[in-house]
Amino acid sequence: MKIPVVKNILNANDQIAADNRATFDELGVFVVNVMASPGAGKTSVILATTERLPKDVRPGVIEGDLASRIDADTIAARNIPVVQINTGSGCHLDAPMIRGAILNLPLDAIDLLFIENVGNLVCPAEFKLGANLAVVVASAPEGHDKSYKYPGIFAAADAVILNKADLLQVFEFDIEYFRRGIEMVNPNVPFFPISCRTGAGVDAWLAWLLEKQKSFAEDRNQSVIV
Amino acid sequence: MHELAVTEGILKTAIEASQKNGARPITAIHLVIGELSSIVDDSIQFYFDLLSKGTLAENAALRFRREPSVAICRDCAHQFNATAPLEPQCPQCGSARLQVKGSREFFIESIEVEDENTRR
């Protein structure tokens, strides 16, 4: 006997992601899921962004990492509320981990929450956390073929940041080639070449992000959960 | 690595569906996997064999249906199969203006359970 089911395999995770989102929406917290391979500069992008935020947009960070507290300590040194999640050997964050982490965050004192996912271009794309935006950070040293090799994560992105753009020439990184790969799976996705080291391009990314955050602040009923 | 979590999801969903329908042993689970999702069939089978022991889904056959992704050339309209790593150029005309259409979904479409009369 055949029984129709038609249920997302990660349905249990998705439901908790929706719960997380309800909590964030209620408290007016706009959430960004930052995904990248190890070393692309997720923490640097978060720091470069938080440094430039207007005073009335208060940041917070959830740090996902296999074992260390290194990134969380870097964030905490800037007096930004931060919670560390150690996944052990786990290759991605999932919604229940976020559910636990937010208990230890002063959400009512946070307007813009960054979730730094585990460094990995495969698994994080499959697990919703309850965020408003999914942002993928790539970087010049990784090479311009990343968008062709990992189409899934680039397809899942609401914006793509290309960090270390001051090194494009050093690594013979063909930015147009890289971008065409992204466009194949995600046409017209906002694309921001930046350098956290020099600060170049960060303002354009920040302006886009603040625009999104502002539209959320005005209307919290945004249905897409990532 | 995330196939472990995915397999737990498959098992839970399938067992719940069986329990709602008389809790009969599951003989097959039909899965639909979009080509742009990063799910590896063999790993799922491996974890499934371990996790399903002693459950209603023990010995159930996993049937994967891959939803293929297609690359479409915006210059010559040629269509070809798109799997990672993506081809940067159209194999027919060499154009780099390509569009990939494909799904990142993965879900359980249906399960099969033993019929009432075959039950021991």
Interface residues (C-beta under 8 A of the other chain):
Chain A: M1 K2 I3 P4 V5 V6 K7 N8 I9 L10 N11 A12 N13 S89 G90 C91 H92 D94 V122 C123 A125 E126 F127 D145 S147 Y148 K149 Y150 P151 G152 A155 A156 Y177 R180 G181 M184 V185 P187
Chain B: M1 H2 A5 V6 G9 I10 K12 T13 A14 A17 S18 N21 R24 L31 L36 S37 S38 I39 S69 A71 A82 A84 P85 L86 E87 P88 A96 R97 L98 Q99 V100 G102 R104 E105 F106 F107 I108 E109 S110 I111 E112 V113 E114 D115 E116
